[in-house]
Amino acid sequence: MKISVIIPMYNESAIVTDTIRTLTGYLESWCGERGHTYEVLFSNDGSHDDCGQKAAAWIKENPLVHGTAVLVEADRNYGKGHAVGLGMAAASGDFVLYTDCDLAYGVDVIGEAALLWQEYGCDVLIGSRNLSEDGYAGYTFMRKLASKAYIKVLCLVAGFRLSDSQCGFKGFSREMGQAVFAENRTWGWAFDIEILLRSLRKNAVIREMAVKIINHRESKIHLVKDSIRMMRDILKIRKRLKEEAKNK
């Protein structure tokens, strides 16, 4: 099995070197022990800092044994959905997943996800903070409450039932991942919703796995402003998908 890990990044100069070192160190060990291979795709979303240069320098100076690390870059800042899509298009693994540059859910979750994906035989594997008691460990009460309410509202508006649609850890078979991201037209924070709706349209088998936040940092999401924007995006997504269905 070959695993592809996509790391979307925007102005991550402060952490990118530690991230690539930690991530490749884990994958070298995990894949080496099991006879698997891997690739890490750092997808630079038009950053204004030097995170792309730092990633490229580390890759050049540190040869790997069981896998590869590559940098893909957008010509400007489009949004996280575009960055993940750019990485997805370039991925060659059997199982392709994405997680944030801060490795919020740790690295052990990658191996766990790969084994579960093989066991389940599913098309999409979604991390969920709501499947275990410690999924929100370290969150303040208000942030936990806001996150849970936010997810419920999003799922209600989008029209599906998943316990944590906005978790930043998701995996796909390469075929399904590349198919749905090729059709995705939402590049902001709501891109997960469009990807999941498109997966359901393709009759994808979707499973969830328990994850928890290990590395905490301040969220880049502005609760009120981005919530309003996401609601607007979801309504646009639903309208677009309905129009596409009519035109088929």
LODO-437857 format. One record per residue: residue in one letter; x, y, z of N, C-alpha, C, CB in turn. Coordinates in Angstrom, 1 decimal. Glycine has a CB too. Example, Ala and Ser with C-alpha at 12.3 -4.5 7.8 and 13.67 -1.06 7.14 Angstrom:
// residues 2
 aa    n.X    n.Y    n.Z   ca.X   ca.Y   ca.Z    c.X    c.Y    c.Z   cb.X   cb.Y   cb.Z
  A   13.2   -5.7    7.8   12.3   -4.5    7.8   13.2   -3.3    7.8   11.3   -4.5    9.0
  S   12.8   -2.2    7.1   13.7   -1.1    7.1   12.9    0.0    7.9   14.1   -0.6    5.7
***
This chain:
// residues 248
 aa    n.X    n.Y    n.Z   ca.X   ca.Y   ca.Z    c.X    c.Y    c.Z   cb.X   cb.Y   cb.Z
  M    0.8   -1.2    0.0    0.0    0.0    0.0    0.9    1.2    0.0   -1.0    0.0    1.2
  K    0.5    2.2   -0.8    1.1    3.5   -0.7    0.2    4.5   -0.1    1.6    3.9   -2.2
  I    0.7    5.3    0.8   -0.1    6.3    1.5    0.4    7.7    1.0    0.0    6.2    3.0
  S   -0.6    8.6    0.7   -0.3   10.0    0.3   -0.9   10.8    1.4   -0.9   10.4   -1.1
  V    0.0   11.7    2.0   -0.5   12.7    3.0   -0.3   14.1    2.4    0.4   12.5    4.3
  I   -1.5   14.8    2.4   -1.5   16.2    1.9   -1.5   17.1    3.0   -2.7   16.4    1.0
  I   -0.6   18.1    3.0   -0.5   19.1    4.0   -0.7   20.5    3.4    0.9   19.1    4.8
  P   -2.0   21.0    3.4   -2.2   22.4    2.9   -1.6   23.4    3.9   -3.7   22.7    2.8
  M   -0.9   24.4    3.3   -0.3   25.4    4.2   -0.4   26.8    3.6    1.2   25.0    4.4
  Y   -0.6   27.7    4.5   -0.6   29.1    4.2    0.1   29.9    5.3   -2.1   29.6    4.0
  N    1.2   30.5    5.0    2.0   31.2    6.0    2.3   30.4    7.2    1.2   32.5    6.4
  E    2.9   29.2    7.0    3.3   28.3    8.1    4.8   28.2    8.3    2.7   26.9    7.8
  S    5.5   29.3    8.0    7.0   29.3    8.1    7.5   28.9    9.5    7.5   30.7    7.8
  A    6.7   29.3   10.5    7.2   29.0   11.9    7.2   27.5   12.3    6.3   29.8   12.9
  I    6.3   26.7   11.6    6.2   25.3   12.0    6.5   24.3   10.9    4.8   25.1   12.5
  V    6.7   24.7    9.6    6.8   23.8    8.5    8.0   22.8    8.6    6.8   24.5    7.2
  T    9.1   23.3    9.1   10.3   22.5    9.2   10.1   21.4   10.2   11.5   23.3    9.5
  D    9.6   21.8   11.4    9.3   20.8   12.4    8.2   19.8   12.0    8.8   21.4   13.7
  T    7.2   20.3   11.2    6.2   19.4   10.7    6.7   18.3    9.8    5.1   20.2   10.1
  I    7.5   18.8    8.8    8.0   17.8    7.8    8.9   16.8    8.4    8.7   18.6    6.7
  R    9.7   17.3    9.4   10.6   16.4   10.1    9.9   15.3   10.9   11.6   17.2   11.1
  T    8.9   15.8   11.7    8.0   14.9   12.5    7.3   13.9   11.6    7.1   15.7   13.4
  L    6.6   14.4   10.6    5.8   13.6    9.7    6.6   12.5    8.9    5.0   14.5    8.7
  T    7.7   12.9    8.3    8.4   12.0    7.6    9.1   11.0    8.5    9.5   12.7    6.7
  G    9.5   11.4    9.7   10.1   10.5   10.7    9.1    9.4   11.0   10.5   11.2   11.9
  Y    7.9    9.8   11.3    6.9    8.8   11.6    6.6    7.8   10.4    5.6    9.5   12.0
  L    6.4    8.4    9.3    6.1    7.6    8.1    7.3    6.6    7.7    5.7    8.4    6.9
  E    8.5    7.1    7.8    9.7    6.3    7.5    9.6    5.0    8.4   11.0    7.0    7.7
  S    9.3    5.2    9.7    9.3    4.1   10.6    8.1    3.2   10.4    9.2    4.6   12.1
  W    6.9    3.8   10.3    5.6    3.0   10.2    5.6    2.2    8.9    4.4    4.0   10.3
  C    5.9    2.9    7.8    5.9    2.2    6.5    7.0    1.2    6.4    6.0    3.3    5.3
  G    8.2    1.6    6.9    9.3    0.7    6.8    9.1   -0.7    7.5   10.5    1.3    7.4
  E    8.4   -0.6    8.6    8.1   -1.8    9.4    7.1   -2.7    8.7    7.6   -1.4   10.8
  R    6.2   -2.1    7.8    5.1   -2.9    7.2    5.3   -3.1    5.7    3.9   -2.2    7.5
  G    6.4   -2.6    5.2    6.6   -2.8    3.7    5.8   -1.9    2.9    6.3   -4.2    3.4
  H    5.3   -0.8    3.4    4.5    0.2    2.7    5.4    1.3    2.2    3.3    0.7    3.5
  T    4.9    2.1    1.3    5.6    3.3    0.9    4.6    4.5    1.1    6.0    3.2   -0.6
  Y    5.2    5.7    0.9    4.4    6.9    1.2    4.9    8.1    0.4    4.4    7.3    2.7
  E    4.1    9.1    0.3    4.5   10.4   -0.2    3.8   11.5    0.7    4.2   10.6   -1.7
  V    4.6   12.6    0.9    4.0   13.7    1.6    4.0   14.9    0.6    4.8   14.1    2.9
  L    2.8   15.5    0.4    2.7   16.6   -0.5    2.3   17.9    0.3    1.6   16.3   -1.6
  F    3.3   18.8    0.3    3.1   20.1    0.9    2.5   21.0   -0.1    4.4   20.6    1.6
  S    1.3   21.4    0.1    0.6   22.2   -0.9    0.5   23.7   -0.4   -0.9   21.7   -1.1
  N    1.3   24.5   -1.0    1.5   25.9   -0.6    0.4   26.8   -1.3    2.9   26.4   -0.9
  D   -0.5   27.3   -0.5   -1.6   28.1   -1.0   -1.3   29.6   -1.2   -2.8   27.9   -0.1
  G   -0.2   29.8   -2.0    0.1   31.2   -2.2    0.6   32.0   -1.0   -1.0   31.9   -2.8
  S    1.4   31.4   -0.1    1.8   32.0    1.1    2.6   33.3    0.8    2.6   31.0    2.0
  H    2.6   34.2    1.8    3.3   35.4    1.7    4.6   35.3    2.5    2.5   36.6    2.2
  D    4.8   34.2    3.2    6.1   34.0    4.0    6.9   33.0    3.2    5.8   33.5    5.4
  D    8.0   32.5    3.8    8.9   31.6    3.1    8.7   30.1    3.5   10.3   32.0    3.4
  C    7.5   29.7    3.8    7.2   28.3    4.2    7.5   27.4    3.0    5.8   28.1    4.7
  G    7.2   27.9    1.8    7.5   27.0    0.6    9.0   26.8    0.4    6.9   27.7   -0.6
  Q    9.7   27.9    0.6   11.2   27.8    0.4   11.8   26.9    1.5   11.9   29.1    0.5
  K   11.3   27.0    2.7   11.7   26.1    3.8   11.4   24.6    3.5   11.1   26.6    5.1
  A   10.2   24.4    3.1    9.9   23.0    2.8   10.8   22.4    1.6    8.4   22.9    2.4
  A   10.9   23.3    0.6   11.8   22.8   -0.5   13.2   22.5   -0.1   11.7   23.9   -1.7
  A   13.7   23.4    0.8   15.1   23.2    1.2   15.3   21.9    2.0   15.5   24.4    2.1
  W   14.3   21.7    2.9   14.4   20.5    3.7   14.3   19.2    2.9   13.2   20.4    4.8
  I   13.4   19.2    1.9   13.2   18.1    1.0   14.5   17.8    0.2   12.1   18.4    0.0
  K   15.2   18.9   -0.2   16.4   18.7   -1.0   17.6   18.2   -0.1   16.8   20.1   -1.6
  E   17.6   18.6    1.1   18.7   18.2    2.0   18.5   16.9    2.7   18.9   19.3    3.0
  N   17.3   16.3    2.7   17.1   15.1    3.5   16.5   14.0    2.7   16.1   15.5    4.7
  P   17.3   13.2    2.1   16.8   12.0    1.3   16.1   11.1    2.2   17.9   11.3    0.6
  L   15.0   10.5    1.7   14.2    9.5    2.4   14.3    8.1    1.8   12.7   10.0    2.4
  V   14.0    7.1    2.7   14.2    5.7    2.2   12.9    5.1    1.7   14.8    4.9    3.4
  H   11.9    5.2    2.5   10.6    4.5    2.1    9.6    5.4    1.5   10.0    3.9    3.4
  G    9.9    6.6    1.2    8.9    7.5    0.6    9.5    8.8    0.0    7.8    7.9    1.6
  T    8.7    9.7   -0.3    9.2   11.0   -0.9    8.4   12.1   -0.3    9.0   11.0   -2.4
  A    8.9   13.3   -0.4    8.3   14.5    0.0    8.4   15.5   -1.1    8.8   15.1    1.4
  V    7.3   16.1   -1.5    7.3   17.1   -2.6    6.5   18.3   -2.2    6.6   16.4   -3.9
  L    6.8   19.4   -3.0    6.1   20.7   -2.8    5.4   21.0   -4.0    7.1   21.8   -2.4
  V    4.1   21.3   -3.8    3.2   21.8   -4.9    2.8   23.2   -4.5    2.0   20.8   -5.3
  E    2.7   24.1   -5.5    2.4   25.5   -5.1    1.4   26.1   -6.1    3.7   26.3   -5.1
  A    0.5   26.9   -5.5   -0.5   27.7   -6.2    0.1   29.0   -6.6   -1.8   27.9   -5.4
  D   -0.4   29.6   -7.6    0.2   30.9   -8.1   -0.3   32.1   -7.2   -0.2   31.2   -9.5
  R   -1.3   31.9   -6.4   -1.8   32.9   -5.4   -2.6   32.2   -4.4   -2.6   34.0   -6.2
  N   -3.1   32.9   -3.4   -3.9   32.4   -2.3   -5.3   32.2   -2.8   -3.8   33.3   -1.1
  Y   -5.8   31.0   -2.8   -7.2   30.7   -3.2   -8.0   30.2   -2.1   -7.2   29.6   -4.3
  G   -7.5   29.4   -1.1   -8.2   28.9    0.0   -7.8   27.4    0.2   -9.7   29.0   -0.3
  K   -8.2   26.9    1.4   -7.8   25.6    1.8   -8.3   24.5    0.8   -8.2   25.3    3.2
  G   -9.5   24.7    0.4  -10.1   23.7   -0.5   -9.3   23.5   -1.8  -11.5   24.1   -0.9
  H   -8.8   24.6   -2.3   -8.0   24.6   -3.5   -6.6   24.0   -3.2   -7.8   26.0   -4.1
  A   -6.0   24.3   -2.1   -4.8   23.7   -1.7   -4.8   22.2   -1.6   -4.3   24.3   -0.4
  V   -5.9   21.7   -0.9   -6.1   20.2   -0.8   -6.3   19.6   -2.2   -7.3   19.9    0.2
  G   -7.1   20.3   -3.0   -7.3   19.8   -4.4   -6.1   19.7   -5.2   -8.4   20.6   -5.1
  L   -5.2   20.7   -5.0   -3.9   20.7   -5.8   -3.1   19.5   -5.4   -3.2   22.0   -5.5
  G   -3.1   19.2   -4.1   -2.3   18.0   -3.6   -3.0   16.7   -4.0   -2.2   18.1   -2.1
  M   -4.3   16.7   -4.0   -5.1   15.5   -4.4   -4.8   15.2   -5.9   -6.6   15.7   -4.2
  A   -4.8   16.2   -6.7   -4.5   15.9   -8.2   -3.1   15.3   -8.4   -4.7   17.2   -8.9
  A   -2.2   15.7   -7.5   -0.8   15.2   -7.7   -0.5   13.9   -7.0    0.2   16.3   -7.2
  A   -1.5   13.4   -6.1   -1.2   12.3   -5.3   -1.2   11.0   -6.1   -2.3   12.2   -4.2
  S   -0.4   10.0   -5.7   -0.3    8.7   -6.4   -0.6    7.6   -5.5    1.0    8.6   -7.1
  G   -0.9    7.8   -4.2   -1.1    6.8   -3.2   -2.4    6.0   -3.4   -1.0    7.3   -1.8
  D   -2.5    4.9   -2.8   -3.8    4.1   -2.8   -4.8    4.8   -1.9   -3.6    2.6   -2.4
  F   -4.2    5.2   -0.7   -5.0    5.9    0.3   -4.5    7.3    0.4   -5.0    5.1    1.7
  V   -5.3    8.3    0.2   -4.9    9.7    0.3   -5.6   10.4    1.4   -5.1   10.4   -1.1
  L   -4.9   11.1    2.3   -5.5   11.8    3.4   -4.9   13.2    3.4   -5.3   11.0    4.7
  Y   -5.7   14.1    4.1   -5.1   15.4    4.4   -5.3   15.7    5.9   -5.8   16.5    3.5
  T   -4.4   16.5    6.4   -4.4   17.0    7.7   -3.7   18.3    7.8   -3.7   15.9    8.7
  D   -3.9   19.1    8.8   -3.3   20.4    8.9   -1.8   20.5    9.2   -4.1   21.3    9.9
  C   -1.2   21.6    8.8    0.3   21.7    9.0    0.7   21.6   10.4    0.7   23.0    8.4
  D   -0.2   21.9   11.4    0.2   21.8   12.8    0.1   20.4   13.3   -0.6   22.8   13.6
  L   -0.3   19.5   12.5   -0.5   18.1   12.9   -1.4   18.0   14.1    0.8   17.4   13.1
  A   -2.5   18.7   14.0   -3.4   18.9   15.2   -3.8   17.5   15.8   -4.6   19.6   14.8
  Y   -4.0   16.5   15.0   -4.4   15.2   15.5   -3.3   14.2   15.7   -5.4   14.6   14.5
  G   -2.1   14.7   15.6   -0.9   13.9   15.8   -0.5   13.2   14.6   -1.2   12.9   17.0
  V    0.4   12.2   14.7    0.9   11.4   13.5    0.4   10.0   13.6    2.4   11.5   13.4
  D    0.2    9.5   14.8   -0.2    8.1   15.0   -1.5    7.8   14.3   -0.3    7.7   16.5
  V   -2.4    8.9   14.2   -3.7    8.7   13.6   -3.6    8.4   12.1   -4.5   10.0   13.7
  I   -2.4    8.7   11.5   -2.3    8.4   10.1   -2.2    6.9    9.8   -1.0    9.1    9.5
  G   -1.3    6.2   10.6   -1.3    4.8   10.5   -2.6    4.1   10.9   -0.2    4.2   11.4
  E   -3.2    4.6   11.9   -4.5    4.1   12.3   -5.5    4.2   11.2   -5.0    4.8   13.6
  A   -5.6    5.3   10.5   -6.5    5.6    9.5   -6.2    4.6    8.3   -6.4    7.0    9.0
  A   -5.0    4.4    7.9   -4.6    3.6    6.8   -5.1    2.1    7.1   -3.1    3.6    6.6
  L   -4.9    1.6    8.3   -5.3    0.3    8.6   -6.8    0.2    8.6   -4.7   -0.1   10.0
  L   -7.5    1.2    9.2   -9.0    1.2    9.2   -9.5    1.2    7.7   -9.5    2.3   10.0
  W   -8.9    2.0    6.9   -9.3    2.1    5.5   -9.2    0.8    4.8   -8.5    3.2    4.7
  Q   -8.2    0.1    5.1   -8.0   -1.3    4.5   -9.1   -2.2    5.1   -6.6   -1.8    4.8
  E   -9.3   -2.1    6.4  -10.3   -3.0    7.0  -11.7   -2.7    6.6  -10.2   -2.8    8.6
  Y  -12.1   -1.5    6.5  -13.4   -1.1    6.1  -13.7   -1.3    4.6  -13.7    0.3    6.5
  G  -12.7   -1.1    3.8  -12.9   -1.1    2.4  -13.7    0.0    1.9  -13.5   -2.4    1.9
  C  -13.6    1.2    2.5  -14.5    2.3    2.2  -13.9    3.3    1.2  -14.9    3.1    3.5
  D  -14.7    4.2    0.7  -14.2    5.2   -0.2  -13.7    6.5    0.5  -15.3    5.6   -1.2
  V  -14.4    6.8    1.6  -14.1    8.0    2.4  -14.0    7.6    3.9  -15.1    9.1    2.1
  L  -13.0    8.1    4.5  -12.8    7.9    6.0  -12.7    9.3    6.6  -11.6    7.0    6.3
  I  -13.6    9.6    7.5  -13.7   10.9    8.1  -13.3   10.8    9.6  -15.0   11.5    7.9
  G  -12.4   11.7   10.0  -12.1   11.8   11.5  -13.2   12.5   12.2  -10.8   12.6   11.7
  S  -13.5   12.1   13.4  -14.6   12.7   14.2  -14.2   12.9   15.6  -15.9   11.9   14.1
  R  -14.3   14.1   16.1  -14.0   14.4   17.5  -15.2   14.1   18.4  -13.7   15.9   17.7
  N  -16.3   13.6   17.8  -17.5   13.3   18.6  -17.7   11.9   18.8  -18.7   13.9   17.9
  L  -16.8   11.0   18.5  -16.9    9.6   18.7  -16.3    9.0   19.9  -16.4    8.9   17.5
  S  -15.6    9.9   20.6  -15.0    9.5   21.9  -15.0   10.6   22.9  -13.5    9.0   21.7
  E  -15.0   10.2   24.2  -15.1   11.2   25.3  -14.0   12.2   25.3  -15.2   10.5   26.6
  D  -12.8   11.9   24.8  -11.7   12.8   24.8  -11.4   13.5   23.5  -10.4   12.1   25.3
  G  -12.4   13.4   22.6  -12.2   14.0   21.3  -12.0   15.5   21.4  -13.4   13.8   20.5
  Y  -12.6   16.2   22.4  -12.4   17.6   22.5  -11.6   18.0   23.8  -13.8   18.3   22.7
  A  -10.7   17.0   24.1   -9.8   17.3   25.3   -9.0   18.5   25.0   -8.9   16.0   25.5
  G   -8.9   19.4   26.0   -8.1   20.6   25.9   -8.9   21.8   25.4   -7.0   20.4   25.0
  Y  -10.1   21.6   24.9  -10.9   22.7   24.4  -11.5   23.4   25.7  -12.1   22.2   23.5
  T  -11.7   24.7   25.6  -12.5   25.3   26.6  -13.9   24.9   26.4  -12.3   26.9   26.5
  F  -14.7   25.1   27.5  -16.1   24.7   27.4  -16.9   25.5   26.3  -16.8   25.0   28.8
  M  -16.6   26.8   26.2  -17.3   27.6   25.2  -16.9   27.2   23.8  -17.0   29.0   25.4
  R  -15.6   26.9   23.6  -15.1   26.5   22.3  -15.7   25.2   21.9  -13.6   26.5   22.2
  K  -15.8   24.3   22.8  -16.4   22.9   22.6  -17.8   23.1   22.2  -16.2   22.0   23.8
  L  -18.6   23.9   23.0  -20.0   24.1   22.8  -20.2   24.7   21.4  -20.6   24.9   23.9
  A  -19.4   25.7   21.1  -19.6   26.4   19.8  -19.3   25.5   18.6  -18.7   27.6   19.7
  S  -18.3   24.7   18.8  -17.9   23.7   17.7  -19.0   22.7   17.4  -16.6   23.0   18.0
  K  -19.5   22.1   18.5  -20.6   21.1   18.4  -21.8   21.7   17.8  -20.9   20.5   19.7
  A  -22.2   22.9   18.2  -23.4   23.5   17.7  -23.2   23.9   16.2  -23.8   24.8   18.5
  Y  -22.1   24.4   15.9  -21.7   24.8   14.6  -21.8   23.6   13.6  -20.3   25.4   14.5
  I  -21.3   22.5   14.0  -21.3   21.3   13.1  -22.8   20.8   12.9  -20.5   20.1   13.8
  K  -23.6   20.8   14.0  -25.0   20.4   13.8  -25.7   21.3   12.9  -25.6   20.4   15.2
  V  -25.5   22.6   13.0  -26.2   23.5   12.1  -25.7   23.3   10.6  -25.9   25.0   12.5
  L  -24.4   23.1   10.4  -23.9   22.9    9.1  -24.5   21.6    8.5  -22.4   22.8    9.1
  C  -24.6   20.6    9.2  -25.1   19.3    8.7  -26.6   19.5    8.4  -24.9   18.2    9.7
  L  -27.3   20.2    9.3  -28.8   20.4    9.0  -29.0   21.2    7.7  -29.4   21.2   10.2
  V  -28.2   22.3    7.5  -28.3   23.1    6.3  -27.9   22.3    5.1  -27.5   24.4    6.4
  A  -26.8   21.5    5.2  -26.3   20.8    4.1  -27.2   19.6    3.8  -24.9   20.3    4.4
  G  -27.8   19.0    4.8  -28.8   17.9    4.5  -28.2   16.5    4.6  -29.3   18.1    3.2
  F  -27.2   16.4    5.5  -26.7   15.0    5.7  -26.3   14.8    7.2  -25.4   14.7    4.9
  R  -26.1   13.6    7.6  -25.9   13.3    9.0  -24.5   12.7    9.2  -26.9   12.3    9.6
  L  -23.6   13.5    9.6  -22.3   13.0   10.0  -21.9   13.7   11.3  -21.2   13.4    8.9
  S  -21.1   13.0   12.1  -20.9   13.5   13.5  -19.9   14.6   13.5  -20.5   12.4   14.4
  D  -19.1   14.8   12.5  -18.1   15.9   12.5  -17.6   16.2   11.1  -16.9   15.5   13.4
  S  -18.5   16.8   10.4  -18.2   17.1    8.9  -17.0   18.0    8.8  -19.4   17.7    8.3
  Q  -16.7   18.9    9.8  -15.6   19.9    9.7  -14.3   19.4   10.2  -16.0   21.1   10.3
  C  -14.1   18.2   10.6  -12.8   17.7   11.1  -11.8   17.9   10.0  -12.9   16.3   11.6
  G  -10.6   18.4   10.4   -9.6   18.6    9.4   -8.8   17.4    9.0   -8.7   19.6    9.9
  F   -9.2   16.2    9.4   -8.6   14.9    9.0   -9.5   14.1    8.3   -8.0   14.2   10.3
  K   -9.2   13.9    7.0  -10.1   13.0    6.1   -9.2   12.2    5.1  -11.1   13.9    5.3
  G   -9.7   11.0    4.8   -9.0   10.2    3.9   -9.9    9.6    2.8   -8.3    9.0    4.6
  F   -9.3    9.3    1.6  -10.1    8.9    0.5   -9.3    7.8   -0.3  -10.4   10.0   -0.5
  S  -10.0    6.9   -0.9   -9.3    6.1   -2.0   -8.9    7.2   -3.0  -10.3    5.0   -2.6
  R   -7.8    6.9   -3.7   -7.3    7.9   -4.7   -8.4    8.2   -5.7   -6.0    7.4   -5.3
  E   -9.1    7.1   -6.2  -10.0    7.3   -7.2  -11.2    8.2   -6.8  -10.6    5.9   -7.7
  M  -11.7    8.0   -5.6  -12.8    8.8   -5.1  -12.3   10.2   -4.8  -13.4    8.2   -3.9
  G  -11.2   10.4   -4.2  -10.6   11.7   -3.8  -10.4   12.5   -5.0   -9.4   11.5   -3.0
  Q   -9.8   12.0   -6.0   -9.5   12.8   -7.2  -10.7   13.1   -8.0   -8.5   12.0   -8.1
  A  -11.7   12.2   -8.0  -13.0   12.5   -8.7  -13.8   13.6   -8.1  -13.8   11.2   -8.7
  V  -13.9   13.6   -6.7  -14.7   14.7   -6.1  -14.0   16.0   -6.0  -15.1   14.2   -4.7
  F  -12.7   16.0   -5.9  -12.0   17.2   -5.8  -11.8   17.9   -7.2  -10.6   17.0   -5.2
  A  -11.8   17.1   -8.2  -11.8   17.6   -9.6  -13.1   18.4   -9.9  -11.6   16.5  -10.6
  E  -14.2   18.0   -9.2  -15.5   18.7   -9.4  -15.8   19.8   -8.4  -16.6   17.7   -9.3
  N  -15.0   19.9   -7.4  -15.2   20.8   -6.3  -15.0   22.3   -6.8  -14.2   20.6   -5.1
  R  -15.9   23.2   -6.4  -15.9   24.6   -6.8  -15.8   25.5   -5.6  -17.0   24.9   -7.7
  T  -15.7   24.9   -4.4  -15.7   25.7   -3.2  -14.3   25.6   -2.6  -16.7   25.2   -2.1
  W  -13.6   26.8   -2.5  -12.2   26.8   -2.1  -12.0   27.3   -0.7  -11.4   27.6   -3.0
  G  -13.1   27.9   -0.1  -13.0   28.4    1.3  -13.2   27.3    2.3  -13.9   29.5    1.5
  W  -13.6   27.7    3.6  -13.7   26.7    4.7  -14.9   25.7    4.4  -14.0   27.5    6.0
  A  -15.8   26.0    3.6  -17.0   25.1    3.4  -16.7   24.0    2.4  -18.2   25.9    2.9
  F  -15.4   23.9    1.9  -15.1   22.9    0.8  -15.4   21.5    1.3  -13.7   23.0    0.4
  D  -15.2   21.2    2.6  -15.5   19.9    3.1  -17.0   19.5    2.8  -15.3   19.8    4.6
  I  -17.9   20.4    3.0  -19.3   20.1    2.7  -19.5   19.7    1.3  -20.2   21.3    3.1
  E  -19.0   20.4    0.3  -19.1   20.1   -1.1  -18.5   18.7   -1.4  -18.5   21.2   -2.0
  I  -17.3   18.5   -0.8  -16.6   17.2   -1.1  -17.5   16.0   -0.6  -15.3   17.2   -0.4
  L  -18.1   16.2    0.6  -18.9   15.1    1.2  -20.2   14.9    0.4  -19.2   15.4    2.7
  L  -20.8   16.0    0.0  -22.0   15.9   -0.8  -21.7   15.2   -2.1  -22.7   17.3   -1.0
  R  -20.6   15.6   -2.7  -20.3   15.0   -4.0  -19.9   13.5   -3.8  -19.1   15.7   -4.7
  S  -19.3   13.2   -2.7  -19.0   11.8   -2.4  -20.3   10.9   -2.3  -18.2   11.6   -1.2
  L  -21.3   11.5   -1.6  -22.6   10.8   -1.4  -23.3   10.7   -2.8  -23.5   11.6   -0.5
  R  -23.1   11.7   -3.6  -23.7   11.6   -5.0  -23.2   10.4   -5.8  -23.5   12.9   -5.7
  K  -21.9   10.1   -5.5  -21.3    9.0   -6.2  -21.4    7.7   -5.5  -19.8    9.3   -6.4
  N  -22.3    7.7   -4.5  -22.6    6.5   -3.7  -21.4    6.0   -3.0  -23.2    5.4   -4.6
  A  -20.6    6.9   -2.5  -19.4    6.5   -1.8  -19.7    5.8   -0.5  -18.5    7.7   -1.6
  V  -19.0    4.9   -0.1  -19.1    4.3    1.2  -18.2    5.2    2.2  -18.6    2.8    1.3
  I  -18.9    5.8    3.1  -18.3    6.7    4.1  -18.3    6.2    5.5  -19.0    8.1    4.0
  R  -17.1    6.1    6.1  -17.0    5.7    7.5  -16.4    6.8    8.3  -16.2    4.3    7.6
  E  -16.6    6.7    9.6  -15.9    7.7   10.5  -15.0    6.9   11.5  -17.0    8.4   11.3
  M  -14.0    7.7   12.0  -13.1    7.1   13.0  -12.9    8.2   14.1  -11.8    6.7   12.3
  A  -12.7    7.7   15.3  -12.5    8.7   16.4  -11.1    9.3   16.3  -12.7    7.9   17.7
  V  -11.1   10.6   16.5   -9.8   11.4   16.6   -9.9   12.4   17.7   -9.5   12.1   15.2
  K   -8.8   12.9   18.1   -8.8   13.9   19.1   -7.7   14.9   18.9   -8.7   13.3   20.6
  I   -7.9   16.1   19.2   -6.9   17.2   19.1   -5.8   16.9   20.1   -7.5   18.6   19.3
  I   -4.6   16.9   19.5   -3.4   16.7   20.4   -2.6   18.0   20.4   -2.5   15.6   19.8
  N   -2.4   18.6   19.3   -1.7   19.9   19.2   -2.6   21.1   19.1   -0.6   19.9   18.1
  H   -2.8   21.8   20.1   -3.7   23.0   20.1   -3.0   24.2   19.7   -4.4   23.1   21.5
  R   -3.7   25.0   18.8   -3.2   26.4   18.6   -4.5   27.2   18.2   -2.2   26.4   17.4
  E   -4.3   28.5   18.2   -5.5   29.4   18.0   -6.1   29.1   16.6   -5.0   30.8   18.2
  S   -7.4   28.9   16.6   -8.1   28.7   15.3   -8.0   29.9   14.4   -9.5   28.3   15.6
  K   -7.8   29.6   13.1   -7.8   30.7   12.1   -9.2   31.1   11.7   -7.0   30.3   10.9
  I  -10.2   30.4   12.2  -11.6   30.6   11.8  -12.2   31.7   12.7  -12.5   29.4   11.9
  H  -12.8   32.7   12.2  -13.5   33.8   12.9  -15.0   33.3   13.0  -13.4   35.2   12.3
  L  -15.4   32.9   14.2  -16.7   32.2   14.4  -17.9   32.9   13.7  -17.0   32.1   15.8
  V  -18.1   34.2   13.9  -19.3   34.8   13.4  -19.1   35.1   11.9  -19.5   36.2   14.1
  K  -18.0   35.7   11.5  -17.8   36.1   10.1  -17.7   34.9    9.2  -16.5   36.9    9.9
  D  -16.9   33.9    9.6  -16.8   32.7    8.8  -18.0   31.8    8.8  -15.5   31.9    9.2
  S  -18.7   31.8    9.9  -20.0   31.0    9.9  -21.0   31.6    8.9  -20.6   31.1   11.4
  I  -21.1   32.9    8.8  -22.0   33.5    7.9  -21.6   33.2    6.5  -22.1   35.0    8.1
  R  -20.3   33.3    6.2  -19.7   33.0    4.9  -20.0   31.5    4.5  -18.2   33.3    4.9
  M  -19.8   30.6    5.5  -20.0   29.2    5.2  -21.4   28.9    4.9  -19.5   28.3    6.4
  M  -22.3   29.5    5.6  -23.8   29.3    5.4  -24.1   29.7    3.9  -24.6   30.0    6.4
  R  -23.6   30.8    3.5  -23.8   31.3    2.2  -23.2   30.3    1.2  -23.2   32.7    1.9
  D  -22.0   29.8    1.4  -21.4   28.9    0.5  -22.2   27.6    0.4  -19.9   28.6    1.0
  I  -22.7   27.1    1.6  -23.5   25.9    1.6  -24.7   26.0    0.7  -23.9   25.5    3.0
  L  -25.4   27.2    0.8  -26.6   27.4    0.0  -26.2   27.4   -1.5  -27.3   28.7    0.4
  K  -25.0   28.0   -1.8  -24.5   28.0   -3.2  -24.2   26.6   -3.7  -23.3   28.9   -3.3
  I  -23.6   25.8   -2.8  -23.3   24.4   -3.1  -24.5   23.6   -3.4  -22.5   23.8   -2.0
  R  -25.5   23.7   -2.6  -26.8   23.0   -2.8  -27.4   23.4   -4.1  -27.8   23.2   -1.6
  K  -27.4   24.7   -4.4  -28.0   25.2   -5.7  -27.2   24.7   -6.9  -28.1   26.7   -5.7
  R  -25.9   24.7   -6.8  -25.1   24.2   -7.9  -25.3   22.7   -8.1  -23.6   24.5   -7.6
  L  -25.3   22.0   -7.1  -25.5   20.5   -7.2  -26.9   20.2   -7.8  -25.3   19.8   -5.9
  K  -27.9   20.9   -7.4  -29.2   20.7   -8.0  -29.2   21.0   -9.5  -30.3   21.6   -7.3
  E  -28.6   22.1   -9.9  -28.5   22.5  -11.3  -27.7   21.5  -12.1  -27.9   23.9  -11.4
  E  -26.7   20.9  -11.5  -25.9   19.9  -12.2  -26.7   18.7  -12.4  -24.6   19.6  -11.4
  A  -27.5   18.3  -11.4  -28.4   17.1  -11.5  -29.4   17.3  -12.6  -29.1   16.8  -10.1
  K  -30.0   18.5  -12.7  -31.0   18.7  -13.7  -30.4   18.7  -15.1  -31.6   20.1  -13.5
  N  -29.2   19.1  -15.2  -28.5   19.1  -16.6  -28.0   17.8  -17.0  -27.4   20.2  -16.6
  K  -28.0   16.8  -16.2  -27.5   15.5  -16.6  -28.4   14.8  -17.5  -27.2   14.6  -15.3
***
